Amino acid sequence: MAAAPSPVTAVVSRAREEVVRRVSYDASWFAIRYPNGDPDPSVGVCTDVVIRGYRAAGVDFQKLVHEDVVRNLAAYDPWVKVIDSNIDHRRVGPLMTYLNRHAKKLPNDDNGTYLAGDIVVIAFNACPRCSPQHIGVVSDKTGPRGVPLMIHNMGPVPSEDDTLDAWTRIGHYRVF
């Protein structure tokens, strides 16, 4: 009997499935069950790469974010005004807020500190005008520059590519 994969291996493998399956980028609001709800597997956004990856390792960000928002709505300002377990965890701002409150925060600007399964939050604007706009999972593969690849969905479909340091990194988190 084969041993179960490590949580990090499960996260990266499941995130990579989004790339293989060529999930279509769709930022629509969907009614989903709670907990462990998910839009149709043929669609998703950047947060869904993270959510689906971590769910394979037993982490339900839908439940975790929702329960944290309910306990402390003010901590999620300005991202959450009306609590909605269908979407709050699928937005980068609330997910970053949850990670800031509950995950291990690591340096943003040192490529050598990124490990497979880490979560990286991206801003497309330079700080101080930056805001959380994109999120992905660090791959277990490295690119030709020796920098870990990032698994993410910017549309039209997810990719695993050499973009870890292409934009302003404003969050770097380790859950395991």
VMD Tcl script that draws the C-alpha trace (Angstrom):
set ca {
  {0.00 0.00 0.00}
  {1.46 3.34 -1.08}
  {1.92 6.07 1.51}
  {-0.34 9.09 1.25}
  {1.35 12.09 -0.36}
  {2.60 14.85 1.91}
  {0.25 17.84 2.26}
  {2.60 19.98 0.15}
  {2.72 17.35 -2.60}
  {-1.09 17.13 -2.54}
  {-1.41 20.94 -2.83}
  {1.01 21.26 -5.74}
  {-0.36 18.21 -7.58}
  {-3.94 19.45 -7.31}
  {-3.02 23.01 -8.28}
  {-1.22 21.60 -11.33}
  {-4.42 19.75 -12.29}
  {-6.01 23.14 -12.96}
  {-3.35 23.72 -15.63}
  {-3.71 20.24 -17.14}
  {-7.51 20.50 -17.22}
  {-7.31 23.98 -18.82}
  {-9.93 25.42 -16.49}
  {-11.60 28.46 -18.06}
  {-11.15 31.75 -16.24}
  {-14.58 32.89 -15.02}
  {-14.90 35.47 -12.25}
  {-18.69 35.16 -11.98}
  {-20.45 34.80 -8.64}
  {-21.68 31.25 -8.12}
  {-23.97 29.83 -5.45}
  {-21.96 26.98 -3.93}
  {-22.62 24.65 -1.03}
  {-21.03 25.25 2.37}
  {-18.63 23.93 3.55}
  {-16.35 22.49 0.85}
  {-18.26 24.29 -1.89}
  {-16.78 24.80 -5.32}
  {-17.92 26.24 -8.63}
  {-18.17 23.87 -11.58}
  {-14.70 22.31 -11.99}
  {-14.46 23.56 -15.59}
  {-14.25 27.19 -14.40}
  {-12.25 29.12 -11.86}
  {-10.11 32.12 -11.00}
  {-6.70 32.58 -9.39}
  {-8.02 31.94 -5.90}
  {-9.57 28.66 -7.03}
  {-6.11 27.32 -7.87}
  {-5.15 27.92 -4.23}
  {-8.48 26.75 -2.79}
  {-8.59 23.54 -4.81}
  {-4.93 22.80 -4.17}
  {-5.25 23.19 -0.43}
  {-8.53 21.33 -0.28}
  {-6.65 18.27 -1.61}
  {-4.56 18.51 1.58}
  {-7.62 18.82 3.83}
  {-7.69 22.63 4.15}
  {-11.09 24.19 3.37}
  {-10.43 27.90 2.89}
  {-14.15 28.48 2.31}
  {-14.95 27.34 5.86}
  {-11.86 28.89 7.44}
  {-12.32 32.32 5.84}
  {-16.08 32.35 6.44}
  {-15.74 31.46 10.13}
  {-13.00 34.07 10.58}
  {-15.08 36.76 8.82}
  {-18.07 35.94 11.04}
  {-15.87 36.21 14.17}
  {-14.20 39.46 13.14}
  {-15.80 41.23 10.18}
  {-13.85 44.43 10.90}
  {-10.56 42.64 10.17}
  {-11.74 42.07 6.60}
  {-12.49 45.73 5.84}
  {-12.50 46.96 3.07}
  {-12.80 43.59 1.32}
  {-15.97 42.23 2.92}
  {-18.99 44.44 3.56}
  {-21.70 41.75 3.49}
  {-20.71 38.25 4.59}
  {-21.15 35.72 1.76}
  {-19.74 32.20 2.13}
  {-20.16 31.73 -1.63}
  {-17.52 34.28 -2.61}
  {-15.55 35.79 0.30}
  {-12.82 33.10 0.14}
  {-12.69 33.41 -3.67}
  {-11.51 37.03 -3.52}
  {-7.80 37.79 -3.14}
  {-8.24 40.51 -0.49}
  {-10.16 38.40 2.03}
  {-7.97 35.35 1.41}
  {-4.85 37.47 2.02}
  {-6.45 38.86 5.18}
  {-7.05 35.32 6.43}
  {-3.48 34.31 5.61}
  {-2.10 37.40 7.37}
  {-4.05 36.41 10.46}
  {-3.42 32.65 10.47}
  {-0.54 31.50 8.22}
  {3.21 31.91 8.59}
  {4.27 35.15 6.88}
  {7.58 35.00 5.05}
  {9.78 37.51 3.18}
  {8.33 38.64 -0.16}
  {11.45 39.61 -2.05}
  {13.89 36.72 -1.57}
  {13.32 34.05 -4.24}
  {15.34 31.62 -2.13}
  {12.70 31.57 0.62}
  {9.89 30.25 -1.61}
  {9.10 26.55 -1.23}
  {6.66 24.29 -3.03}
  {3.12 24.82 -1.74}
  {3.74 28.37 -0.50}
  {1.12 30.94 -1.42}
  {2.15 34.19 -3.08}
  {-0.05 37.30 -3.37}
  {0.64 39.70 -6.21}
  {-0.13 43.36 -6.91}
  {0.11 44.66 -10.44}
  {0.77 48.23 -9.21}
  {3.91 49.30 -7.40}
  {3.48 50.05 -3.71}
  {2.29 52.24 -2.02}
  {-0.59 52.07 -4.54}
  {-0.53 48.28 -4.45}
  {-3.43 46.05 -3.50}
  {-3.95 42.29 -3.57}
  {-4.96 41.47 -7.14}
  {-3.61 38.00 -7.87}
  {-2.63 34.83 -6.02}
  {-0.94 31.55 -6.81}
  {0.82 28.47 -5.47}
  {4.58 27.96 -5.68}
  {5.45 24.92 -7.78}
  {7.86 22.13 -6.95}
  {9.60 22.86 -10.27}
  {12.07 25.61 -11.05}
  {12.49 27.61 -14.23}
  {15.66 28.16 -16.26}
  {16.70 31.03 -13.95}
  {16.59 28.70 -10.93}
  {13.50 30.47 -9.55}
  {10.50 28.36 -8.50}
  {7.63 28.38 -10.98}
  {4.20 29.67 -9.99}
  {0.90 27.88 -10.62}
  {-1.85 30.43 -11.12}
  {-4.81 31.48 -13.25}
  {-4.72 34.89 -14.91}
  {-6.84 33.65 -17.76}
  {-7.81 32.49 -20.17}
  {-6.56 29.25 -18.54}
  {-4.21 28.44 -15.63}
  {-0.46 28.19 -16.16}
  {2.67 26.98 -14.43}
  {5.33 29.47 -15.41}
  {8.36 31.55 -14.49}
  {6.45 34.56 -13.11}
  {7.10 34.33 -9.36}
  {8.99 37.63 -9.38}
  {7.36 39.22 -12.44}
  {5.12 41.53 -10.41}
  {5.06 43.19 -6.99}
  {4.81 40.48 -4.35}
  {2.87 41.69 -1.33}
  {2.32 38.41 0.49}
  {4.22 35.16 0.97}
  {2.67 32.51 3.21}
  {3.32 28.98 4.36}
  {0.35 26.98 5.65}
  {2.19 23.70 6.43}
}
mol new
graphics top color blue
foreach p $ca { graphics top sphere $p radius 0.5 }
foreach p [lrange $ca 0 end-1] q [lrange $ca 1 end] { graphics top cylinder $p $q radius 0.2 }
display resetview
